């Protein structure tokens, strides 16, 4: 997965957020060496980019090892093109080099 360039933590504003202990523990587990605060920032940036129309791809075609046909059960966004995939629309699930399954449009791997 490509790394998104971010502001150094020394240039960030301190913000307090209350999280359930279980949520914080799960975030710590999921974040690994990245740290849970960096994971929270990534999640928030992804949300802002998707909702604001400023989506930027975080994967390239070289990151996809394999794909399988699927049908979207809810609205998804192709990780390569940013194109929305509507519920019940045919799509692909791509297996990335890091072992993640990501949504893809049928056309995104063509060519």
DSSP file (Angstrom, degrees, kcal/mol; ACC not computed):
  #  RESIDUE AA STRUCTURE BP1 BP2  ACC     N-H-->O    O-->H-N    N-H-->O    O-->H-N    TCO  KAPPA ALPHA  PHI   PSI    X-CA   Y-CA   Z-CA
    1    1 A X              0   0    0      0, 0.0     2,-0.2     0, 0.0    58,-0.2   0.000 360.0 360.0 360.0 140.1    0.0    0.0    0.0
    2    2 A X        -     0   0    0     56,-2.0     2,-0.3     1,-0.1     0, 0.0  -0.514 360.0-120.6 -77.3 141.8    1.3    3.4   -0.8
    3    3 A X        -     0   0    0     -2,-0.2     2,-0.5     1,-0.0    -1,-0.1  -0.654  18.4-136.4 -84.7 135.6    2.1    5.8    2.1
    4    4 A X        -     0   0    0     -2,-0.3     2,-0.3     1,-0.0    54,-0.0  -0.798  22.7-120.4 -91.1 129.7    0.2    9.0    2.2
    5    5 A X        -     0   0    0     -2,-0.5     2,-0.3     1,-0.0    -1,-0.0  -0.526  40.2-177.1 -71.2 131.2    2.4   12.0    3.1
    6    6 A X        -     0   0    0     -2,-0.3     2,-0.2     1,-0.0     3,-0.1  -0.804  32.2 -86.5-127.0 166.1    1.2   13.6    6.3
    7    7 A X        -     0   0    0     -2,-0.3     5,-0.1     1,-0.1    -1,-0.0  -0.476  53.9-100.8 -67.8 138.3    2.1   16.6    8.4
    8    8 A X    >   -     0   0    0     -2,-0.2     3,-2.2     1,-0.1     4,-0.3  -0.343  30.5-118.7 -59.3 145.1    4.7   15.9   11.1
    9    9 A X  G >  S+     0   0    0      1,-0.3     3,-1.3     2,-0.2    -1,-0.1   0.786 112.8  65.0 -59.9 -26.6    3.2   15.4   14.5
   10   10 A X  G 3  S+     0   0    0      1,-0.3    -1,-0.3     3,-0.0    -2,-0.1   0.735 102.8  48.9 -68.0 -19.7    5.0   18.4   15.8
   11   11 A X  G <  S+     0   0    0     -3,-2.2    -1,-0.3     2,-0.1     2,-0.2   0.339  95.3  98.5 -98.4   5.4    2.9   20.6   13.5
   12   12 A X  S <  S-     0   0    0     -3,-1.3     2,-0.3    -4,-0.3    -3,-0.0  -0.574  75.2-115.5 -93.5 156.0   -0.4   19.0   14.4
   13   13 A X        -     0   0    0     -2,-0.2     2,-0.4     1,-0.0    -2,-0.1  -0.682  30.3-117.3 -85.6 142.7   -3.0   20.3   16.9
   14   14 A X        -     0   0    0     -2,-0.3     2,-0.4     2,-0.0    -1,-0.0  -0.686  37.0-179.3 -81.3 129.3   -3.6   18.3   20.0
   15   15 A X        -     0   0    0     -2,-0.4     2,-0.4     2,-0.0     0, 0.0  -0.994  18.9-140.9-131.5 136.6   -7.2   17.1   20.1
   16   16 A X        +     0   0    0     -2,-0.4     2,-0.4     2,-0.0    -2,-0.0  -0.811  22.4 176.2 -97.9 136.5   -8.8   15.0   22.9
   17   17 A X        -     0   0    0     -2,-0.4     2,-0.5     2,-0.0    -2,-0.0  -0.999  24.3-134.5-138.4 138.5  -11.3   12.3   22.0
   18   18 A X        +     0   0    0     -2,-0.4     2,-0.4     0, 0.0    -2,-0.0  -0.824  28.0 178.5 -96.4 127.5  -13.0    9.8   24.3
   19   19 A X        -     0   0    0     -2,-0.5     2,-0.1     2,-0.0    -2,-0.0  -0.943  35.7-103.5-125.6 147.1  -13.0    6.2   23.1
   20   20 A X     >  -     0   0    0     -2,-0.4     4,-2.5     1,-0.1     5,-0.2  -0.429  34.5-120.9 -62.3 144.0  -14.3    3.1   24.7
   21   21 A X  H  > S+     0   0    0      1,-0.2     4,-2.6     2,-0.2     5,-0.2   0.892 113.7  52.9 -56.1 -42.0  -11.4    1.0   26.3
   22   22 A X  H  > S+     0   0    0      2,-0.2     4,-2.3     1,-0.2    -1,-0.2   0.904 109.6  48.5 -62.1 -41.9  -12.3   -1.9   24.1
   23   23 A X  H  > S+     0   0    0      2,-0.2     4,-2.6     1,-0.2    -2,-0.2   0.934 111.9  48.8 -63.4 -46.3  -12.2    0.2   20.9
   24   24 A X  H  X S+     0   0    0     -4,-2.5     4,-2.3     1,-0.2    -2,-0.2   0.908 111.4  50.1 -60.8 -42.4   -8.9    1.7   21.9
   25   25 A X  H  X S+     0   0    0     -4,-2.6     4,-2.1    -5,-0.2    -1,-0.2   0.903 111.6  48.0 -62.8 -41.7   -7.5   -1.8   22.6
   26   26 A X  H  X S+     0   0    0     -4,-2.3     4,-2.7     2,-0.2    -2,-0.2   0.891 110.6  51.5 -67.1 -39.1   -8.7   -3.1   19.2
   27   27 A X  H  X S+     0   0    0     -4,-2.6     4,-2.3     2,-0.2    -2,-0.2   0.910 109.2  50.9 -62.9 -41.5   -7.2    0.0   17.4
   28   28 A X  H  X S+     0   0    0     -4,-2.3     4,-1.1     2,-0.2    -2,-0.2   0.914 111.8  47.5 -61.2 -42.6   -3.9   -0.7   19.1
   29   29 A X  H  < S+     0   0    0     -4,-2.1     3,-0.4     1,-0.2    -2,-0.2   0.929 114.8  45.2 -64.1 -45.9   -3.9   -4.3   18.0
   30   30 A X  H  < S+     0   0    0     -4,-2.7    -1,-0.2     1,-0.2    -2,-0.2   0.822 108.2  57.6 -67.7 -32.0   -4.9   -3.4   14.4
   31   31 A X  H >< S+     0   0    0     -4,-2.3     3,-2.0     1,-0.2    -1,-0.2   0.748  76.7 176.3 -76.6 -23.8   -2.3   -0.6   14.1
   32   32 A X  G >< S-     0   0    0     -4,-1.1     3,-0.7    -3,-0.4    -1,-0.2  -0.316  71.5  -9.5  57.5-132.2    0.8   -2.7   14.9
   33   33 A X  G 3  S+     0   0    0      1,-0.2    -1,-0.3     2,-0.1    -2,-0.1   0.647 127.7  73.5 -73.2 -15.4    4.0   -0.7   14.6
   34   34 A X  G <  S-     0   0    0     -3,-2.0     4,-0.3    -6,-0.1    -1,-0.2   0.828 101.5-125.0 -68.4 -32.2    2.1    2.3   13.0
   35   35 A X    <>  -     0   0    0     -3,-0.7     4,-1.8    -7,-0.2     5,-0.1   0.225  14.6-100.6  91.5 141.2    0.5    3.3   16.3
   36   36 A X  H  > S+     0   0    0      1,-0.2     4,-2.4     2,-0.2     5,-0.1   0.807 118.4  57.2 -70.6 -29.0   -3.2    3.7   17.0
   37   37 A X  H  > S+     0   0    0      2,-0.2     4,-2.2     1,-0.2    -1,-0.2   0.909 107.9  47.8 -67.8 -39.6   -3.3    7.5   16.7
   38   38 A X  H  > S+     0   0    0     -4,-0.3     4,-2.4     2,-0.2    -2,-0.2   0.886 111.1  52.2 -64.7 -38.1   -1.8    7.3   13.2
   39   39 A X  H  X S+     0   0    0     -4,-1.8     4,-2.6     2,-0.2    -2,-0.2   0.922 108.4  50.2 -62.9 -44.0   -4.4    4.6   12.3
   40   40 A X  H  X S+     0   0    0     -4,-2.4     4,-2.5     1,-0.2    -2,-0.2   0.917 110.3  50.3 -60.9 -43.1   -7.2    6.9   13.5
   41   41 A X  H  X S+     0   0    0     -4,-2.2     4,-2.9     2,-0.2    -1,-0.2   0.923 110.5  49.8 -60.8 -43.8   -5.8    9.8   11.4
   42   42 A X  H  X S+     0   0    0     -4,-2.4     4,-2.6     2,-0.2    -2,-0.2   0.922 111.4  48.8 -60.3 -44.6   -5.7    7.5    8.3
   43   43 A X  H  X S+     0   0    0     -4,-2.6     4,-2.2     1,-0.2    -1,-0.2   0.924 113.6  46.5 -61.2 -44.9   -9.2    6.4    8.9
   44   44 A X  H  X S+     0   0    0     -4,-2.5     4,-2.6     2,-0.2    -2,-0.2   0.906 112.2  49.6 -66.5 -41.9  -10.4   10.0    9.3
   45   45 A X  H  X S+     0   0    0     -4,-2.9     4,-2.8     2,-0.2     5,-0.2   0.916 110.4  51.0 -63.1 -42.3   -8.5   11.2    6.2
   46   46 A X  H  X S+     0   0    0     -4,-2.6     4,-2.3    -5,-0.2    -2,-0.2   0.922 111.6  48.1 -59.2 -43.8  -10.0    8.4    4.2
   47   47 A X  H  X S+     0   0    0     -4,-2.2     4,-2.6     2,-0.2     5,-0.2   0.937 112.7  47.6 -62.3 -47.8  -13.5    9.3    5.3
   48   48 A X  H  X S+     0   0    0     -4,-2.6     4,-2.2     1,-0.2     6,-0.4   0.914 112.6  49.3 -61.4 -44.0  -12.9   13.0    4.6
   49   49 A X  H  X>S+     0   0    0     -4,-2.8     5,-1.1     1,-0.2     4,-0.8   0.910 113.5  46.2 -63.6 -41.8  -11.5   12.2    1.1
   50   50 A X  H  <5S+     0   0    0     -4,-2.3     3,-0.4    -5,-0.2    -2,-0.2   0.925 117.6  42.0 -66.4 -44.1  -14.4    9.9    0.2
   51   51 A X  H  <5S+     0   0    0     -4,-2.6    -2,-0.2     1,-0.2    -1,-0.2   0.772 116.8  47.2 -76.5 -25.8  -17.1   12.3    1.5
   52   52 A X  H  <5S-     0   0    0     -4,-2.2    -1,-0.2    -5,-0.2    -2,-0.2   0.516 109.0-115.7 -94.6  -5.2  -15.6   15.5    0.0
   53   53 A X  T  <5S+     0   0    0     -4,-0.8    -3,-0.2    -3,-0.4    -4,-0.1   0.592  85.6 116.5  81.4   9.2  -14.8   14.1   -3.4
   54   54 A X      < +     0   0    0     -5,-1.1    -4,-0.2    -6,-0.4    -5,-0.1   0.002  40.0 156.1 -96.9  27.8  -11.1   14.5   -2.9
   55   55 A X        -     0   0    0     -6,-0.6     2,-0.4    -5,-0.2    -9,-0.1  -0.260  20.8-171.7 -60.4 138.0  -10.5   10.8   -3.1
   56   56 A X        -     0   0    0    -10,-0.1    26,-0.1    26,-0.0    25,-0.1  -0.997  29.2-106.6-130.3 136.4   -7.0    9.7   -4.1
   57   57 A X        -     0   0    0     -2,-0.4    23,-0.1    23,-0.2    22,-0.1  -0.335  25.3-173.3 -64.4 140.7   -6.0    6.2   -5.0
   58   58 A X  S    S+     0   0    0     21,-0.6   -56,-2.0   -54,-0.0     2,-0.3   0.412  70.3  52.5-108.9  -3.7   -3.9    4.4   -2.4
   59   59 A X        -     0   0    0     20,-0.9     2,-0.3   -58,-0.2    37,-0.0  -0.919  65.3-154.9-128.7 155.2   -3.3    1.3   -4.5
   60   60 A X    >   -     0   0    0     -2,-0.3     3,-1.7    -3,-0.0     4,-0.4  -0.777  39.9 -99.7-118.5 170.7   -2.0    0.8   -8.1
   61   61 A X  G >  S+     0   0    0      1,-0.3     3,-1.5    -2,-0.3    -1,-0.0   0.830 122.3  63.8 -59.3 -30.7   -2.6   -2.1  -10.4
   62   62 A X  G 3  S+     0   0    0      1,-0.3    -1,-0.3    34,-0.0    -3,-0.0   0.718  94.3  61.5 -65.9 -19.7    0.8   -3.5   -9.4
   63   63 A X  G <  S+     0   0    0     -3,-1.7    34,-1.7    33,-0.1     2,-0.6   0.598  85.4  89.4 -81.2 -11.2   -0.6   -3.9   -5.8
   64   64 A X  E <   +A   96   0A   0     -3,-1.5    32,-0.3    -4,-0.4     3,-0.1  -0.793  47.3 175.5 -95.1 117.0   -3.3   -6.4   -7.0
   65   65 A X  E     -     0   0A   0     30,-3.4     2,-0.3    -2,-0.6    31,-0.2   0.821  67.6 -11.7 -86.5 -35.3   -2.1  -10.0   -6.9
   66   66 A X  E     -A   95   0A   0     29,-1.2    29,-3.2     2,-0.0     2,-0.3  -0.972  59.9-151.7-159.1 162.4   -5.4  -11.7   -7.9
   67   67 A X  E     -A   94   0A   0     -2,-0.3     2,-0.3    27,-0.2    27,-0.2  -0.992   2.5-162.6-143.8 152.9   -9.1  -10.9   -8.3
   68   68 A X  E     -A   93   0A   0     25,-1.9    25,-2.5    -2,-0.3     2,-0.1  -0.974  31.2-103.7-132.5 149.0  -12.4  -12.7   -8.0
   69   69 A X  E     +A   92   0A   0     -2,-0.3     2,-0.3    23,-0.2    23,-0.2  -0.425  49.2 160.2 -70.3 144.0  -15.9  -11.8   -9.3
   70   70 A X  E     -A   91   0A   0     21,-2.6    21,-2.6    -2,-0.1     2,-0.4  -0.927  36.7-121.7-152.9 173.2  -18.3  -10.5   -6.7
   71   71 A X  E     -A   90   0A   0     -2,-0.3    19,-0.2    19,-0.2     2,-0.1  -0.997  33.4-117.2-125.0 128.9  -21.6   -8.5   -6.4
   72   72 A X        -     0   0    0     17,-2.5    16,-3.5    -2,-0.4    17,-0.1  -0.430  22.8-172.2 -65.3 133.1  -21.6   -5.3   -4.2
   73   73 A X  S    S+     0   0    0     14,-0.2     2,-0.3     1,-0.2    -1,-0.2   0.583  75.7  10.5 -98.8 -16.5  -24.0   -5.6   -1.2
   74   74 A X  S    S-     0   0    0     12,-0.1    -1,-0.2    11,-0.1     2,-0.1  -0.921 106.0 -63.0-148.8 172.1  -23.6   -2.0   -0.3
   75   75 A X        +     0   0    0     -2,-0.3     2,-0.3    -3,-0.1    11,-0.2  -0.414  59.6 177.1 -63.9 132.3  -22.0    1.1   -2.0
   76   76 A X  E     -C   85   0B   0      9,-2.5     9,-3.0    -2,-0.1     2,-0.4  -0.820  24.4-133.6-128.4 167.8  -18.3    0.6   -2.4
   77   77 A X  E     -C   84   0B   0     -2,-0.3    26,-0.3     7,-0.2     7,-0.2  -0.994  26.5-117.1-127.8 126.8  -15.5    2.7   -4.0
   78   78 A X     >  -     0   0    0      5,-2.7     4,-1.9    -2,-0.4    26,-0.2  -0.398  17.4-145.0 -60.8 129.0  -13.0    1.2   -6.4
   79   79 A X  T  4 S+     0   0    0     24,-2.3   -20,-0.9     1,-0.2   -21,-0.6   0.645  96.0  44.3 -74.1 -13.3   -9.5    1.6   -4.8
   80   80 A X  T  4 S+     0   0    0     23,-0.3    -1,-0.2   -23,-0.1   -23,-0.2   0.828 130.1  16.3 -96.0 -38.5   -7.9    2.1   -8.2
   81   81 A X  T  4 S-     0   0    0      2,-0.1    -2,-0.2   -25,-0.1     3,-0.1   0.649  87.5-127.8-111.2 -19.9  -10.2    4.6   -9.9
   82   82 A X     <  +     0   0    0     -4,-1.9    -3,-0.1     1,-0.3     2,-0.1   0.398  57.1 148.8  83.3  -4.2  -12.4    6.0   -7.1
   83   83 A X        -     0   0    0     -6,-0.1    -5,-2.7     1,-0.1    -1,-0.3  -0.388  50.5-114.7 -66.6 137.8  -15.5    5.1   -9.1
   84   84 A X  E     -C   77   0B   0     -7,-0.2     2,-0.5    -3,-0.1    -7,-0.2  -0.490  20.6-152.3 -73.3 142.7  -18.5    4.3   -7.0
   85   85 A X  E     -C   76   0B   0     -9,-3.0    -9,-2.5    -2,-0.2     2,-0.1  -0.980  17.5-142.4-115.3 118.0  -19.9    0.7   -7.2
   86   86 A X    >   -     0   0    0     -2,-0.5     3,-2.0   -11,-0.2   -14,-0.3  -0.402  31.5 -81.5 -81.6 155.6  -23.6    0.6   -6.5
   87   87 A X  T 3  S+     0   0    0      1,-0.3   -14,-0.2   -14,-0.1    -1,-0.1  -0.272 117.2  16.6 -54.3 140.8  -25.4   -2.2   -4.5
   88   88 A X  T 3  S+     0   0    0    -16,-3.5     2,-0.3     1,-0.3    -1,-0.3   0.438  95.9 129.7  71.8   4.2  -26.1   -5.3   -6.6
   89   89 A X    <   -     0   0    0     -3,-2.0   -17,-2.5   -17,-0.1    -1,-0.3  -0.676  67.2-105.8 -85.7 140.4  -23.6   -4.1   -9.3
   90   90 A X  E     +A   71   0A   0     -2,-0.3    16,-0.4   -19,-0.2     2,-0.3  -0.358  53.9 156.1 -60.9 144.8  -21.0   -6.6  -10.5
   91   91 A X  E     -A   70   0A   0    -21,-2.6   -21,-2.6    14,-0.2     2,-0.3  -0.888  36.1-112.5-153.2-179.4  -17.5   -5.9   -9.1
   92   92 A X  E     -AB  69 104A   0     12,-2.8    12,-2.4    -2,-0.3     2,-0.6  -0.925  12.6-142.4-120.6 151.2  -14.2   -7.5   -8.3
   93   93 A X  E     -AB  68 103A   0    -25,-2.5   -25,-1.9    -2,-0.3     2,-0.4  -0.978  24.2-153.2-108.3 121.2  -12.5   -8.2   -5.0
   94   94 A X  E     -AB  67 102A   0      8,-3.2     8,-2.5    -2,-0.6     2,-0.6  -0.804   8.0-143.1 -99.7 134.1   -8.8   -7.7   -5.4
   95   95 A X  E     -AB  66 101A   0    -29,-3.2   -30,-3.4    -2,-0.4   -29,-1.2  -0.851  26.0-148.7 -91.5 120.4   -6.2   -9.5   -3.2
   96   96 A X  E >   -A   64   0A   0      4,-2.9     3,-1.8    -2,-0.6   -32,-0.2  -0.338  27.2-104.8 -87.3 169.1   -3.4   -7.0   -2.6
   97   97 A X  T 3  S+     0   0    0    -34,-1.7   -33,-0.1     1,-0.3    -1,-0.1   0.681 123.5  54.4 -64.9 -18.0    0.3   -7.7   -2.0
   98   98 A X  T 3  S-     0   0    0    -35,-0.2    -1,-0.3     2,-0.1   -35,-0.0   0.389 123.1-104.8 -96.7   2.8   -0.3   -7.0    1.7
   99   99 A X  S <  S+     0   0    0     -3,-1.8     2,-0.2     1,-0.3    -2,-0.1   0.543  74.7 137.1  90.0   7.4   -3.1   -9.6    1.9
  100  100 A X        -     0   0    0      1,-0.0    -4,-2.9    -5,-0.0     2,-0.5  -0.591  50.7-134.7 -85.0 149.3   -6.1   -7.2    2.0
  101  101 A X  E     -B   95   0A   0     -6,-0.2     2,-0.3    -2,-0.2    -6,-0.2  -0.927  31.8-177.8-100.5 125.0   -9.3   -7.7   -0.1
  102  102 A X  E     -B   94   0A   0     -8,-2.5    -8,-3.2    -2,-0.5     2,-0.2  -0.920  28.7-105.6-128.0 149.2  -10.3   -4.4   -1.8
  103  103 A X  E     +B   93   0A   0     -2,-0.3   -24,-2.3   -26,-0.3     2,-0.3  -0.515  39.4 178.2 -75.6 139.5  -13.2   -3.4   -4.0
  104  104 A X  E     -B   92   0A   0    -12,-2.4   -12,-2.8   -26,-0.2     2,-0.2  -0.989  28.3-121.9-136.9 144.9  -12.5   -2.9   -7.7
  105  105 A X    >   -     0   0    0     -2,-0.3     3,-0.6   -14,-0.2     4,-0.5  -0.524  32.2-115.1 -76.5 157.5  -14.7   -2.0  -10.7
  106  106 A X  G >  S+     0   0    0    -16,-0.4     3,-0.8     1,-0.2     4,-0.2   0.898 116.5  49.8 -58.1 -40.5  -14.7   -4.6  -13.5
  107  107 A X  G >  S+     0   0    0      1,-0.2     3,-1.2     2,-0.2    -1,-0.2   0.689  89.1  81.9 -74.2 -19.5  -13.1   -2.1  -15.8
  108  108 A X  G <  S+     0   0    0     -3,-0.6    -1,-0.2     1,-0.3    -2,-0.1   0.749  98.3  38.5 -65.6 -24.1  -10.3   -1.1  -13.4
  109  109 A X  G <  S+     0   0    0     -3,-0.8    -1,-0.3    -4,-0.5    -2,-0.2   0.455  92.9 110.0-102.5  -1.7   -8.1   -4.1  -14.3
  110  110 A X    <         0   0    0     -3,-1.2    -3,-0.0    -4,-0.2    -4,-0.0  -0.383 360.0 360.0 -71.8 149.2   -8.8   -4.1  -18.0
  111  111 A X              0   0    0     -2,-0.1    -1,-0.2     0, 0.0    -3,-0.0   0.445 360.0 360.0  97.7 360.0   -6.2   -3.1  -20.5
